[in-house]
Amino acid sequence: MGQAVTITIKRASSDFIHNITWHFGSLSGTIGTGIATSVTWTPSISQLATQIPNSTSGNGHLTLATIYGGKTIGSMTIPITLNLPTSVVPTLGSISVSKSHATAKTILTGTSFAQLVSNPKVTFNQGAGVYGSIIPSTGYRAEVFKFENNQWVQLPNVVTSNNGLLGGINWIGRAKVSAYVTDSRGRQSARKEVEITLLEYFKPIFSFSAVRAGSSMNQVTVKRTFKIAPLTINSVQKNKAILTWEVVDLASGQKFRNAGGAANWMSTTEHTKTDFQATLGGTYDTTKSYTIIGTLADLFYATTFEFTVGPEKVVYGLSPSGMGIGKAWTRGVLDVDGSLPAYFDGEIYMKNKKLLDIFYPVGVIYESTSNISPATIMGGSWERYGNGRVLVGVSETESEFNGVNKSGGSKTHTLAIDEMPSHSYAQYVSANNGNKAIRRDYGSDGNSNTYPQGNNTGNIGGGKPHNNLQPYVTVYRWRRTA
């Protein structure tokens, strides 16, 4: 289509003239009348392409009529295939890249987007087919490229629908969105591109320590360290840091909200601070333990950190419900400060049993690569047990293993005749007619008889016992006896 073609006619008589018409799809027309030997025809793209909205080529035919004396004396049909030029493609006016995340849309202007969280939306503007083709719902595609090492490198983010979302883009710096449409003929438009800038984003990073403070030690001071992504545009920080606090009484579970006081903090100009101190609001019973919960939030996410503050140090504390050692009592019958080791010179009992009898009762097996007796380590009476032997679980259905302390087996064993597989050897005696195990004996009368002849073979083998040992590693083993 769109190119001139010359149709040449080899006529049978110079008195003949010809009329030529074309037929393509539902359309037809005249190429020429009264033609002698040739005519030039340019198939119209704008007229004929509409007949093939879903293809780049189509079939039609020409009809040649021969005229003599003003009458048609014959005609013939010639099939033709018309191809759409590769220059005929759909169009895309432009694309728009916007922020779908509500917060990002509010704080980030222009073509600046936050890494991973902005989730850009791509809108295809004025995408249209050509000469009858259409842009189907599947005919949209946008891709993301990062600018790295002076070249554009494609990222995995892709959109395949109008107003589709690209998802979180994991890149910092210069990038572009490149898009095109594909029409019902499978032809692609020229690409349209928009450059964007991706600002570094990470979730808030936060930690703190807490200690008792004040003259009565009933206040809590926190030392905070945090960092948020600033999202800076034109030297202005767009992200905000918000620090809040809650306190939980460990004994009762009661939670005190908005307990930050001076430790609450908010800034739109600072994005990182290290070891800065403040005192929480309120006072805290010196006999109780508290969990301090700090939450650092930016405009997208929040991070929580916890730290437990114990009661003020005491030698021991008494209450109607229990006793505290090294701290004031807060829970249980015995509440012990675990920050220091505890030493016991006597036995420790649980449910009227020594700890040794709970964890290592009489009869238990103890194994170690050390030759020090467990009696030295934990007390009790122990004996070396099963030296040079492996342990086998009791199996009540097998006579060898149906009771405890049974022993058996050996490291080596010599096979007896009954333990060897049944086998035999044939022996053959040479004769002039071949090898046969036959013997012939003659009597005094000259008669003879034949019968099989047997001879013993020679002996071979050393008769030594074979090794029964499995692969092993040795350890010291003891059994508690008392």
Secondary structure, DSSP 8 states (H G I E B T S, - for coil): --S-EEEE---S-TT-EEEEEEEETTEEEEEEEEESSEEEE---HHHHGGG-TT-SEEEEEEEEEEEETTEEEEEEEEEEEEE--TT---EEEEEEEEE-SHHHHHH--TTEEETTTS-EEEEEEEEE-STT----TT-EEEEEEEEETTEEEEEEEEE-STTEE-------EEEEEEEEEB-TTS-B---EEEEEEEE-----EEEEEEEEESTTS-EEEEEEEEE----EETTEE---EEEEEEEEETTT--EE-S--GGG-EEESS--EEEEEEEE-SS---TTS-EEEEEEEE-SS-EEEEEEEE-----SEEEETTEEEESS---SSSEEE-TTS----SS--EETTEEHHHHHS-TT-EEEESS-S-HHHHH-S-EEE-STT-------TTSTTTSSTT-----SEE---GGGS--------EEETTEEE-EEEEE-TTS-EEEEE-------------EE---S----EEEEE--
